[in-house]
Amino acid sequence: MLTVRFFARLREQLDCEWLQLDLGADLKTVADVHRVLSGRGEAWAAALAEDNLITALNQTVITENAALQDGDELAFFPPVTGG
């Protein structure tokens, strides 16, 4: 089981704080999760297509080719801005 969390503006756009996905043959990498979630509808596709989206696996920022394991926590954050 993979726990997927959404933070800040993403959580509000998707009206979803977290969800769980069963890992299987179609979910081996972060890119696979991104594809599956984007397929949930236009709002999901738009939110996850945002430039500079930050993705963390078990609290470490990673790239989309990172492999997933049972029990992992994947988090999506909007870009951080500030001054």
Secondary structure by P-SEA (a helix, b strand, c coil): cbbbbbcaaaaaaacccccccccccccccaaaaaaaaaaccaaaaaaaaccbbbbbccccccccccccccbbbbbbbcccccc
